[in-house]
Amino acid sequence: MKKLFLIAFVLVNQFTIAQQKMLTMEDALVNNRTTLATENLKMLQFIKGTGDYIYLKKTDGKERWIKGNFKTGEQDNFLTPQQLNIALLKIGSDTIVNMPAVQFSTDNAT
């Protein structure tokens, strides 16, 4: 039992030491807008009447809408350009290349 406690103590100690990296002047002045910059959630919006939020995320050069809830987490690929193009083709409309600005709502009004 003592060995298990000692191993757990050493592992926890190693993780806490790793989190105490001191920033250099270069990190503070140069990298504050690149590697140390906070992630901005593009077009973040909350859906009225729900606990859900939606934002536009770009990975691998492709944009897609991500839907999330603070209790249940995020749903990746909530709406992709391909899915939107399929729906647009069904109604006889032009397709898109880039994801347009969309306002999500729970209201049925247009």
N, CA, C and O atoms as a printed pandas DataFrame, in Angstrom:
     atom_number atom_name residue_name chain_id  residue_number  x_coord  y_coord  z_coord
0              1         N          MET        A               1    0.824   -1.188    0.000
1              2        CA          MET        A               1    0.000    0.000    0.000
2              3         C          MET        A               1    0.873    1.257    0.000
3              4         O          MET        A               1    0.546    2.256   -0.640
4              5         N          LYS        A               2    1.989    1.186    0.731
5              6        CA          LYS        A               2    2.884    2.337    0.786
6              7         C          LYS        A               2    3.523    2.604   -0.577
7              8         O          LYS        A               2    3.743    3.754   -0.957
8              9         N          LYS        A               3    3.821    1.512   -1.314
9             10        CA          LYS        A               3    4.414    1.677   -2.641
10            11         C          LYS        A               3    3.442    2.382   -3.582
11            12         O          LYS        A               3    3.843    3.268   -4.337
12            13         N          LEU        A               4    2.177    1.996   -3.543
13            14        CA          LEU        A               4    1.163    2.609   -4.383
14            15         C          LEU        A               4    1.018    4.093   -4.066
15            16         O          LEU        A               4    0.917    4.926   -4.967
16            17         N          PHE        A               5    1.009    4.409   -2.781
17            18        CA          PHE        A               5    0.917    5.806   -2.367
18            19         C          PHE        A               5    2.131    6.597   -2.843
19            20         O          PHE        A               5    1.988    7.727   -3.311
20            21         N          LEU        A               6    3.320    6.016   -2.728
21            22        CA          LEU        A               6    4.551    6.689   -3.151
22            23         C          LEU        A               6    4.555    6.922   -4.662
23            24         O          LEU        A               6    4.952    7.992   -5.124
24            25         N          ILE        A               7    4.115    5.926   -5.430
25            26        CA          ILE        A               7    4.063    6.082   -6.892
26            27         C          ILE        A               7    3.065    7.170   -7.275
27            28         O          ILE        A               7    3.360    8.005   -8.130
28            29         N          ALA        A               8    1.891    7.169   -6.653
29            30        CA          ALA        A               8    0.892    8.201   -6.930
30            31         C          ALA        A               8    1.425    9.583   -6.573
31            32         O          ALA        A               8    1.205   10.541   -7.315
32            33         N          PHE        A               9    2.118    9.695   -5.451
33            34        CA          PHE        A               9    2.681   10.983   -5.030
34            35         C          PHE        A               9    3.714   11.490   -6.034
35            36         O          PHE        A               9    3.722   12.675   -6.368
36            37         N          VAL        A              10    4.580   10.607   -6.512
37            38        CA          VAL        A              10    5.614   11.002   -7.476
38            39         C          VAL        A              10    4.973   11.455   -8.788
39            40         O          VAL        A              10    5.395   12.459   -9.363
40            41         N          LEU        A              11    3.960   10.730   -9.269
41            42        CA          LEU        A              11    3.300   11.108  -10.515
42            43         C          LEU        A              11    2.600   12.455  -10.392
43            44         O          LEU        A              11    2.727   13.296  -11.283
44            45         N          VAL        A              12    1.878   12.672   -9.327
45            46        CA          VAL        A              12    1.189   13.944   -9.120
46            47         C          VAL        A              12    2.199   15.077   -9.011
47            48         O          VAL        A              12    1.973   16.162   -9.548
48            49         N          ASN        A              13    3.285   14.842   -8.337
49            50        CA          ASN        A              13    4.334   15.848   -8.182
50            51         C          ASN        A              13    4.947   16.214   -9.533
51            52         O          ASN        A              13    5.232   17.386   -9.781
52            53         N          GLN        A              14    5.153   15.233  -10.405
53            54        CA          GLN        A              14    5.727   15.501  -11.725
54            55         C          GLN        A              14    4.792   16.354  -12.573
55            56         O          GLN        A              14    5.246   17.254  -13.279
56            57         N          PHE        A              15    3.490   16.079  -12.513
57            58        CA          PHE        A              15    2.532   16.852  -13.296
58            59         C          PHE        A              15    2.427   18.289  -12.799
59            60         O          PHE        A              15    2.258   19.207  -13.602
60            61         N          THR        A              16    2.524   18.496  -11.511
61            62        CA          THR        A              16    2.430   19.871  -11.005
62            63         C          THR        A              16    3.686   20.663  -11.327
63            64         O          THR        A              16    3.607   21.871  -11.551
64            65         N          ILE        A              17    4.815   20.028  -11.353
65            66        CA          ILE        A              17    6.053   20.722  -11.712
66            67         C          ILE        A              17    6.028   21.120  -13.184
67            68         O          ILE        A              17    6.509   22.196  -13.538
68            69         N          ALA        A              18    5.481   20.280  -14.035
69            70        CA          ALA        A              18    5.434   20.560  -15.471
70            71         C          ALA        A              18    4.562   21.767  -15.789
71            72         O          ALA        A              18    4.736   22.377  -16.844
72            73         N          GLN        A              19    3.639   22.127  -14.919
73            74        CA          GLN        A              19    2.733   23.243  -15.169
74            75         C          GLN        A              19    3.309   24.588  -14.732
75            76         O          GLN        A              19    2.635   25.609  -14.871
76            77         N          GLN        A              20    4.521   24.621  -14.213
77            78        CA          GLN        A              20    5.067   25.858  -13.683
78            79         C          GLN        A              20    6.204   26.412  -14.537
79            80         O          GLN        A              20    7.217   26.869  -14.008
80            81         N          LYS        A              21    6.035   26.371  -15.840
81            82        CA          LYS        A              21    7.038   26.892  -16.754
82            83         C          LYS        A              21    7.026   28.419  -16.715
83            84         O          LYS        A              21    5.965   29.039  -16.790
84            85         N          MET        A              22    8.171   29.002  -16.599
85            86        CA          MET        A              22    8.294   30.455  -16.596
86            87         C          MET        A              22    8.335   30.955  -18.040
87            88         O          MET        A              22    8.987   30.349  -18.891
88            89         N          LEU        A              23    7.653   32.040  -18.311
89            90        CA          LEU        A              23    7.676   32.642  -19.639
90            91         C          LEU        A              23    8.947   33.461  -19.825
91            92         O          LEU        A              23    9.415   34.127  -18.902
92            93         N          THR        A              24    9.487   33.399  -21.018
93            94        CA          THR        A              24   10.620   34.255  -21.344
94            95         C          THR        A              24   10.088   35.576  -21.887
95            96         O          THR        A              24    8.889   35.702  -22.135
96            97         N          MET        A              25   10.948   36.541  -22.070
97            98        CA          MET        A              25   10.538   37.821  -22.648
98            99         C          MET        A              25   10.031   37.611  -24.076
99           100         O          MET        A              25    9.090   38.277  -24.506
100          101         N          GLU        A              26   10.652   36.689  -24.805
101          102        CA          GLU        A              26   10.202   36.407  -26.167
102          103         C          GLU        A              26    8.776   35.849  -26.161
103          104         O          GLU        A              26    7.945   36.247  -26.977
104          105         N          ASP        A              27    8.500   34.923  -25.234
105          106        CA          ASP        A              27    7.144   34.387  -25.126
106          107         C          ASP        A              27    6.140   35.498  -24.847
107          108         O          ASP        A              27    5.082   35.563  -25.473
108          109         N          ALA        A              28    6.474   36.353  -23.922
109          110        CA          ALA        A              28    5.538   37.396  -23.507
110          111         C          ALA        A              28    5.326   38.456  -24.585
111          112         O          ALA        A              28    4.215   38.965  -24.730
112          113         N          LEU        A              29    6.358   38.796  -25.338
113          114        CA          LEU        A              29    6.249   39.890  -26.303
114          115         C          LEU        A              29    5.982   39.435  -27.732
115          116         O          LEU        A              29    5.242   40.103  -28.454
116          117         N          VAL        A              30    6.558   38.327  -28.156
117          118        CA          VAL        A              30    6.448   37.898  -29.545
118          119         C          VAL        A              30    5.349   36.852  -29.731
119          120         O          VAL        A              30    4.546   36.956  -30.658
120          121         N          ASN        A              31    5.310   35.861  -28.867
121          122        CA          ASN        A              31    4.386   34.742  -29.051
122          123         C          ASN        A              31    2.997   34.987  -28.477
123          124         O          ASN        A              31    2.140   34.105  -28.543
124          125         N          ASN        A              32    2.759   36.167  -27.917
125          126        CA          ASN        A              32    1.451   36.410  -27.308
126          127         C          ASN        A              32    0.325   36.455  -28.333
127          128         O          ASN        A              32   -0.841   36.331  -27.958
128          129         N          ARG        A              33    0.635   36.626  -29.604
129          130        CA          ARG        A              33   -0.397   36.626  -30.642
130          131         C          ARG        A              33   -0.343   35.388  -31.531
131          132         O          ARG        A              33   -1.115   35.271  -32.483
132          133         N          THR        A              34    0.569   34.463  -31.222
133          134        CA          THR        A              34    0.663   33.250  -32.043
134          135         C          THR        A              34    0.451   32.015  -31.167
135          136         O          THR        A              34   -0.686   31.592  -30.958
136          137         N          THR        A              35    1.520   31.447  -30.662
137          138        CA          THR        A              35    1.406   30.191  -29.922
138          139         C          THR        A              35    0.757   30.350  -28.558
139          140         O          THR        A              35    0.198   29.384  -28.040
140          141         N          LEU        A              36    0.809   31.524  -27.963
141          142        CA          LEU        A              36    0.201   31.741  -26.653
142          143         C          LEU        A              36   -1.138   32.458  -26.732
143          144         O          LEU        A              36   -1.737   32.764  -25.701
144          145         N          ALA        A              37   -1.608   32.725  -27.924
145          146        CA          ALA        A              37   -2.873   33.453  -28.081
146          147         C          ALA        A              37   -4.054   32.569  -27.697
147          148         O          ALA        A              37   -4.027   31.351  -27.871
148          149         N          THR        A              38   -5.083   33.209  -27.173
149          150        CA          THR        A              38   -6.301   32.475  -26.843
150          151         C          THR        A              38   -7.054   32.140  -28.123
151          152         O          THR        A              38   -6.925   32.837  -29.129
152          153         N          GLU        A              39   -7.833   31.080  -28.079
153          154        CA          GLU        A              39   -8.621   30.683  -29.242
154          155         C          GLU        A              39   -9.912   31.489  -29.268
155          156         O          GLU        A              39  -10.667   31.514  -28.296
156          157         N          ASN        A              40  -10.148   32.140  -30.387
157          158        CA          ASN        A              40  -11.393   32.883  -30.557
158          159         C          ASN        A              40  -12.431   31.979  -31.205
159          160         O          ASN        A              40  -12.126   31.228  -32.132
160          161         N          LEU        A              41  -13.651   32.058  -30.713
161          162        CA          LEU        A              41  -14.734   31.277  -31.290
162          163         C          LEU        A              41  -15.446   32.157  -32.301
163          164         O          LEU        A              41  -16.168   33.086  -31.938
164          165         N          LYS        A              42  -15.234   31.853  -33.575
165          166        CA          LYS        A              42  -15.769   32.665  -34.668
166          167         C          LYS        A              42  -17.285   32.504  -34.751
167          168         O          LYS        A              42  -17.801   31.386  -34.760
168          169         N          MET        A              43  -17.977   33.612  -34.811
169          170        CA          MET        A              43  -19.432   33.676  -34.966
170          171         C          MET        A              43  -20.161   32.932  -33.845
171          172         O          MET        A              43  -21.175   32.279  -34.093
172          173         N          LEU        A              44  -19.657   33.027  -32.631
173          174        CA          LEU        A              44  -20.291   32.389  -31.484
174          175         C          LEU        A              44  -21.667   32.988  -31.248
175          176         O          LEU        A              44  -21.831   34.208  -31.244
176          177         N          GLN        A              45  -22.655   32.121  -31.052
177          178        CA          GLN        A              45  -24.013   32.579  -30.755
178          179         C          GLN        A              45  -24.708   31.544  -29.883
179          180         O          GLN        A              45  -24.421   30.349  -29.952
180          181         N          PHE        A              46  -25.618   32.032  -29.071
181          182        CA          PHE        A              46  -26.407   31.172  -28.214
182          183         C          PHE        A              46  -27.790   31.030  -28.824
183          184         O          PHE        A              46  -28.350   32.005  -29.325
184          185         N          ILE        A              47  -28.344   29.828  -28.785
185          186        CA          ILE        A              47  -29.657   29.586  -29.357
186          187         C          ILE        A              47  -30.710   29.944  -28.316
187          188         O          ILE        A              47  -30.729   29.404  -27.210
188          189         N          LYS        A              48  -31.575   30.859  -28.696
189          190        CA          LYS        A              48  -32.598   31.400  -27.803
190          191         C          LYS        A              48  -33.478   30.286  -27.225
191          192         O          LYS        A              48  -33.950   29.408  -27.947
192          193         N          GLY        A              49  -33.681   30.342  -25.928
193          194        CA          GLY        A              49  -34.572   29.398  -25.267
194          195         C          GLY        A              49  -33.948   28.052  -24.946
195          196         O          GLY        A              49  -34.633   27.163  -24.441
196          197         N          THR        A              50  -32.660   27.882  -25.226
197          198        CA          THR        A              50  -31.980   26.617  -24.932
198          199         C          THR        A              50  -30.673   26.921  -24.209
199          200         O          THR        A              50  -30.308   28.083  -24.033
200          201         N          GLY        A              51  -29.989   25.894  -23.801
201          202        CA          GLY        A              51  -28.665   26.045  -23.206
202          203         C          GLY        A              51  -27.578   25.763  -24.218
203          204         O          GLY        A              51  -26.437   25.493  -23.841
204          205         N          ASP        A              52  -27.910   25.822  -25.506
205          206        CA          ASP        A              52  -26.972   25.468  -26.575
206          207         C          ASP        A              52  -26.250   26.694  -27.128
207          208         O          ASP        A              52  -26.777   27.807  -27.114
208          209         N          TYR        A              53  -25.046   26.465  -27.610
209          210        CA          TYR        A              53  -24.283   27.488  -28.314
210          211         C          TYR        A              53  -23.757   26.893  -29.610
211          212         O          TYR        A              53  -23.634   25.675  -29.739
212          213         N          ILE        A              54  -23.450   27.751  -30.562
213          214        CA          ILE        A              54  -22.937   27.321  -31.861
214          215         C          ILE        A              54  -21.816   28.272  -32.262
215          216         O          ILE        A              54  -21.901   29.478  -32.026
216          217         N          TYR        A              55  -20.772   27.728  -32.866
217          218        CA          TYR        A              55  -19.704   28.574  -33.402
218          219         C          TYR        A              55  -19.111   27.920  -34.636
219          220         O          TYR        A              55  -19.265   26.720  -34.863
220          221         N          LEU        A              56  -18.430   28.735  -35.429
221          222        CA          LEU        A              56  -17.809   28.280  -36.673
222          223         C          LEU        A              56  -16.352   27.926  -36.395
223          224         O          LEU        A              56  -15.605   28.724  -35.830
224          225         N          LYS        A              57  -15.962   26.726  -36.798
225          226        CA          LYS        A              57  -14.598   26.254  -36.555
226          227         C          LYS        A              57  -13.958   25.856  -37.873
227          228         O          LYS        A              57  -14.602   25.237  -38.721
228          229         N          LYS        A              58  -12.693   26.210  -38.045
229          230        CA          LYS        A              58  -11.970   25.872  -39.263
230          231         C          LYS        A              58  -10.821   24.933  -38.923
231          232         O          LYS        A              58   -9.917   25.284  -38.164
232          233         N          THR        A              59  -10.869   23.738  -39.494
233          234        CA          THR        A              59   -9.778   22.779  -39.350
234          235         C          THR        A              59   -9.493   22.161  -40.700
235          236         O          THR        A              59  -10.408   21.883  -41.475
236          237         N          ASP        A              60   -8.246   21.953  -40.971
237          238        CA          ASP        A              60   -7.813   21.380  -42.252
238          239         C          ASP        A              60   -8.330   22.183  -43.436
239          240         O          ASP        A              60   -8.614   21.619  -44.493
240          241         N          GLY        A              61   -8.453   23.496  -43.267
241          242        CA          GLY        A              61   -8.904   24.362  -44.348
242          243         C          GLY        A              61  -10.394   24.333  -44.615
243          244         O          GLY        A              61  -10.858   24.962  -45.566
244          245         N          LYS        A              62  -11.160   23.614  -43.795
245          246        CA          LYS        A              62  -12.601   23.505  -44.004
246          247         C          LYS        A              62  -13.339   24.049  -42.786
247          248         O          LYS        A              62  -12.970   23.766  -41.646
248          249         N          GLU        A              63  -14.392   24.835  -43.042
249          250        CA          GLU        A              63  -15.191   25.376  -41.964
250          251         C          GLU        A              63  -16.404   24.495  -41.709
251          252         O          GLU        A              63  -16.942   23.871  -42.624
252          253         N          ARG        A              64  -16.824   24.454  -40.452
253          254        CA          ARG        A              64  -18.032   23.723  -40.100
254          255         C          ARG        A              64  -18.589   24.311  -38.811
255          256         O          ARG        A              64  -17.862   24.894  -38.007
256          257         N          TRP        A              65  -19.884   24.147  -38.636
257          258        CA          TRP        A              65  -20.543   24.632  -37.427
258          259         C          TRP        A              65  -20.444   23.561  -36.352
259          260         O          TRP        A              65  -20.684   22.380  -36.606
260          261         N          ILE        A              66  -20.087   23.992  -35.149
261          262        CA          ILE        A              66  -19.999   23.117  -33.991
262          263         C          ILE        A              66  -21.087   23.536  -33.017
263          264         O          ILE        A              66  -21.210   24.717  -32.692
264          265         N          LYS        A              67  -21.876   22.577  -32.551
265          266        CA          LYS        A              67  -22.935   22.859  -31.580
266          267         C          LYS        A              67  -22.531   22.259  -30.247
267          268         O          LYS        A              67  -22.026   21.139  -30.181
268          269         N          GLY        A              68  -22.760   23.016  -29.192
269          270        CA          GLY        A              68  -22.402   22.522  -27.879
270          271         C          GLY        A              68  -23.416   22.903  -26.826
271          272         O          GLY        A              68  -24.283   23.752  -27.037
272          273         N          ASN        A              69  -23.282   22.254  -25.694
273          274        CA          ASN        A              69  -24.104   22.530  -24.538
274          275         C          ASN        A              69  -23.194   22.384  -23.329
275          276         O          ASN        A              69  -22.343   21.495  -23.299
276          277         N          PHE        A              70  -23.359   23.233  -22.346
277          278        CA          PHE        A              70  -22.460   23.203  -21.200
278          279         C          PHE        A              70  -22.601   21.910  -20.393
279          280         O          PHE        A              70  -21.672   21.516  -19.687
280          281         N          LYS        A              71  -23.740   21.260  -20.491
281          282        CA          LYS        A              71  -23.956   20.028  -19.741
282          283         C          LYS        A              71  -23.549   18.789  -20.524
283          284         O          LYS        A              71  -23.015   17.843  -19.944
284          285         N          THR        A              72  -23.793   18.777  -21.843
285          286        CA          THR        A              72  -23.562   17.568  -22.631
286          287         C          THR        A              72  -22.306   17.601  -23.489
287          288         O          THR        A              72  -21.931   16.574  -24.055
288          289         N          GLY        A              73  -21.653   18.731  -23.601
289          290        CA          GLY        A              73  -20.449   18.826  -24.416
290          291         C          GLY        A              73  -20.742   19.297  -25.828
291          292         O          GLY        A              73  -21.810   19.845  -26.098
292          293         N          GLU        A              74  -19.788   19.081  -26.731
293          294        CA          GLU        A              74  -19.906   19.570  -28.104
294          295         C          GLU        A              74  -20.205   18.452  -29.087
295          296         O          GLU        A              74  -19.779   17.311  -28.909
296          297         N          GLN        A              75  -20.945   18.803  -30.125
297          298        CA          GLN        A              75  -21.263   17.894  -31.224
298          299         C          GLN        A              75  -20.469   18.364  -32.430
299          300         O          GLN        A              75  -20.765   19.408  -33.011
300          301         N          ASP        A              76  -19.462   17.589  -32.803
301          302        CA          ASP        A              76  -18.616   17.955  -33.928
302          303         C          ASP        A              76  -19.403   17.800  -35.228
303          304         O          ASP        A              76  -20.247   16.913  -35.351
304          305         N          ASN        A              77  -19.119   18.669  -36.190
305          306        CA          ASN        A              77  -19.769   18.630  -37.507
306          307         C          ASN        A              77  -21.290   18.746  -37.416
307          308         O          ASN        A              77  -22.009   17.957  -38.028
308          309         N          PHE        A              78  -21.775   19.716  -36.663
309          310        CA          PHE        A              78  -23.215   19.959  -36.583
310          311         C          PHE        A              78  -23.765   20.329  -37.951
311          312         O          PHE        A              78  -24.832   19.861  -38.347
312          313         N          LEU        A              79  -23.033   21.173  -38.672
313          314        CA          LEU        A              79  -23.432   21.543  -40.028
314          315         C          LEU        A              79  -22.177   21.818  -40.842
315          316         O          LEU        A              79  -21.401   22.716  -40.516
316          317         N          THR        A              80  -21.984   21.045  -41.898
317          318        CA          THR        A              80  -20.827   21.214  -42.775
318          319         C          THR        A              80  -21.286   21.835  -44.086
319          320         O          THR        A              80  -22.476   21.791  -44.400
320          321         N          PRO        A              81  -20.369   22.415  -44.860
321          322        CA          PRO        A              81  -20.753   22.939  -46.179
322          323         C          PRO        A              81  -21.359   21.868  -47.080
323          324         O          PRO        A              81  -22.263   22.164  -47.861
324          325         N          GLN        A              82  -20.879   20.632  -46.985
325          326        CA          GLN        A              82  -21.422   19.551  -47.811
326          327         C          GLN        A              82  -22.885   19.284  -47.454
327          328         O          GLN        A              82  -23.722   19.119  -48.341
328          329         N          GLN        A              83  -23.188   19.243  -46.160
329          330        CA          GLN        A              83  -24.570   19.020  -45.728
330          331         C          GLN        A              83  -25.470   20.165  -46.184
331          332         O          GLN        A              83  -26.599   19.940  -46.618
332          333         N          LEU        A              84  -24.965   21.391  -46.085
333          334        CA          LEU        A              84  -25.739   22.547  -46.514
334          335         C          LEU        A              84  -25.967   22.521  -48.021
335          336         O          LEU        A              84  -27.054   22.858  -48.489
336          337         N          ASN        A              85  -24.948   22.122  -48.785
337          338        CA          ASN        A              85  -25.095   22.034  -50.244
338          339         C          ASN        A              85  -26.136   20.994  -50.647
339          340         O          ASN        A              85  -26.884   21.214  -51.600
340          341         N          ILE        A              86  -26.197   19.881  -49.948
341          342        CA          ILE        A              86  -27.210   18.867  -50.235
342          343         C          ILE        A              86  -28.609   19.441  -50.022
343          344         O          ILE        A              86  -29.505   19.230  -50.839
344          345         N          ALA        A              87  -28.788   20.168  -48.919
345          346        CA          ALA        A              87  -30.097   20.775  -48.644
346          347         C          ALA        A              87  -30.427   21.853  -49.664
347          348         O          ALA        A              87  -31.583   21.984  -50.064
348          349         N          LEU        A              88  -29.433   22.628  -50.094
349          350        CA          LEU        A              88  -29.669   23.670  -51.094
350          351         C          LEU        A              88  -30.038   23.071  -52.444
351          352         O          LEU        A              88  -30.901   23.607  -53.140
352          353         N          LEU        A              89  -29.401   21.970  -52.825
353          354        CA          LEU        A              89  -29.732   21.303  -54.087
354          355         C          LEU        A              89  -31.162   20.756  -54.080
355          356         O          LEU        A              89  -31.838   20.769  -55.109
356          357         N          LYS        A              90  -31.616   20.278  -52.929
357          358        CA          LYS        A              90  -32.969   19.738  -52.821
358          359         C          LYS        A              90  -34.034   20.799  -53.062
359          360         O          LYS        A              90  -35.112   20.497  -53.574
360          361         N          ILE        A              91  -33.732   22.044  -52.692
361          362        CA          ILE        A              91  -34.721   23.108  -52.907
362          363         C          ILE        A              91  -34.457   23.882  -54.194
363          364         O          ILE        A              91  -35.142   24.865  -54.476
364          365         N          GLY        A              92  -33.466   23.446  -54.982
365          366        CA          GLY        A              92  -33.182   24.065  -56.269
366          367         C          GLY        A              92  -32.419   25.363  -56.180
367          368         O          GLY        A              92  -32.534   26.206  -57.070
368          369         N          SER        A              93  -31.644   25.548  -55.132
369          370        CA          SER        A              93  -30.873   26.774  -54.949
370          371         C          SER        A              93  -29.411   26.536  -55.322
371          372         O          SER        A              93  -28.974   25.396  -55.480
372          373         N          ASP        A              94  -28.666   27.630  -55.459
373          374        CA          ASP        A              94  -27.240   27.529  -55.761
374          375         C          ASP        A              94  -26.487   26.964  -54.561
375          376         O          ASP        A              94  -26.899   27.154  -53.417
376          377         N          THR        A              95  -25.385   26.269  -54.826
377          378        CA          THR        A              95  -24.564   25.724  -53.756
378          379         C          THR        A              95  -23.551   26.767  -53.301
379          380         O          THR        A              95  -23.403   27.818  -53.925
380          381         N          ILE        A              96  -22.859   26.466  -52.212
381          382        CA          ILE        A              96  -21.885   27.390  -51.631
382          383         C          ILE        A              96  -20.486   26.801  -51.705
383          384         O          ILE        A              96  -20.319   25.591  -51.859
384          385         N          VAL        A              97  -19.498   27.652  -51.596
385          386        CA          VAL        A              97  -18.113   27.212  -51.513
386          387         C          VAL        A              97  -17.624   27.357  -50.073
387          388         O          VAL        A              97  -17.024   26.439  -49.514
388          389         N          ASN        A              98  -17.888   28.514  -49.486
389          390        CA          ASN        A              98  -17.521   28.786  -48.097
390          391         C          ASN        A              98  -18.777   28.880  -47.249
391          392         O          ASN        A              98  -19.848   29.235  -47.741
392          393         N          MET        A              99  -18.638   28.564  -45.988
393          394        CA          MET        A              99  -19.770   28.601  -45.075
394          395         C          MET        A              99  -20.240   30.039  -44.876
395          396         O          MET        A              99  -19.448   30.898  -44.486
396          397         N          PRO        A             100  -21.526   30.315  -45.143
397          398        CA          PRO        A             100  -22.027   31.678  -44.978
398          399         C          PRO        A             100  -22.336   31.969  -43.507
399          400         O          PRO        A             100  -22.372   31.066  -42.672
400          401         N          ALA        A             101  -22.556   33.247  -43.214
401          402        CA          ALA        A             101  -22.989   33.644  -41.879
402          403         C          ALA        A             101  -24.432   33.194  -41.708
403          404         O          ALA        A             101  -25.286   33.478  -42.547
404          405         N          VAL        A             102  -24.689   32.501  -40.630
405          406        CA          VAL        A             102  -26.017   31.955  -40.371
406          407         C          VAL        A             102  -26.452   32.383  -38.983
407          408         O          VAL        A             102  -25.645   32.406  -38.054
408          409         N          GLN        A             103  -27.731   32.725  -38.838
409          410        CA          GLN        A             103  -28.290   33.028  -37.523
410          411         C          GLN        A             103  -29.193   31.872  -37.128
411          412         O          GLN        A             103  -30.210   31.636  -37.779
412          413         N          PHE        A             104  -28.842   31.151  -36.079
413          414        CA          PHE        A             104  -29.625   30.018  -35.623
414          415         C          PHE        A             104  -30.689   30.506  -34.635
415          416         O          PHE        A             104  -30.443   31.402  -33.827
416          417         N          SER        A             105  -31.857   29.906  -34.717
417          418        CA          SER        A             105  -32.970   30.323  -33.867
418          419         C          SER        A             105  -33.886   29.136  -33.640
419          420         O          SER        A             105  -33.941   28.221  -34.462
420          421         N          THR        A             106  -34.602   29.147  -32.532
421          422        CA          THR        A             106  -35.602   28.114  -32.291
422          423         C          THR        A             106  -36.978   28.584  -32.724
423          424         O          THR        A             106  -37.926   27.799  -32.713
424          425         N          ASP        A             107  -37.110   29.855  -33.107
425          426        CA          ASP        A             107  -38.392   30.390  -33.581
426          427         C          ASP        A             107  -38.706   29.840  -34.947
427          428         O          ASP        A             107  -37.794   29.557  -35.724
428          429         N          ASN        A             108  -39.997   29.678  -35.264
429          430        CA          ASN        A             108  -40.427   29.202  -36.573
430          431         C          ASN        A             108  -40.659   30.347  -37.538
431          432         O          ASN        A             108  -40.946   30.111  -38.712
432          433         N          ALA        A             109  -40.540   31.583  -37.071
433          434        CA          ALA        A             109  -40.753   32.750  -37.941
434          435         C          ALA        A             109  -39.592   32.881  -38.913
435          436         O          ALA        A             109  -38.463   32.509  -38.593
436          437         N          THR        A             110  -39.866   33.409  -40.095
437          438        CA          THR        A             110  -38.807   33.583  -41.094
438          439         C          THR        A             110  -38.357   35.011  -41.152
439          440         O          THR        A             110  -37.470   35.347  -41.937
